[in-house]
Amino acid sequence: MIIRREQAGDRPEIHALLEAVFPTLMEAKLVRELFAARQYLPLLSLVAEGDRGEILGYVITTRAWIGEAQSLGLGPLAVLPQYQKQGVGSALMNASIEAANAMGERTMVLLGHAEYFPRFGFVPADSLGIVSPDQSWGSHFMGLPLANYEPGSHGVFRYADPFNSL
């Protein structure tokens, strides 16, 4: 397996993967819209490619904000069911974090499983002064201070525009 940047030719397979993994079409629709959004960051749209060239997993991270400070919003992350619990998701997460650090980013935020993401350093976002756009998300709304993290970036988190239509 290799982790690499998504290419335009990968998109049909990415959408098929998202449709296979998630019970609704919401995530596939969201990713289609993120590809077209001004907040799309090609360096942070990653696939896990298998030995035969097939896409096993995918993750996208887009521009976001904490108040007026730039941040990143990660997700969705998806791995084909037959490849889950084999390190594909972890490889995608680690590559995303590494790429974000290489870009000089300060924070990465996500909405996800509170049992899974802390292994990558994610903590409750409110402990970093990041206010959730939806208080019902509770402990599932998490943030990661990256290498260039500057304490003091506090405020309400805003995802890329397509998230607003969910």
Buried (B, 14 or more C-beta within 10 A) or exposed (E): BEBEEBEEEBBEBBBEBBBEBBEEEEBBBBBBBBBEBEBBBEEBBBBBBBEEEEBBBBBBBBBBBBBEBEBBBBBBBBBBEEBBEBBBBBBBBEBBBEBBBEBEBBBBBBBBEEEBBBEBBBBBBBEBBBBBEEEEEEEBBBBBBBEEBEEEBEBEBBBBBBBEEE
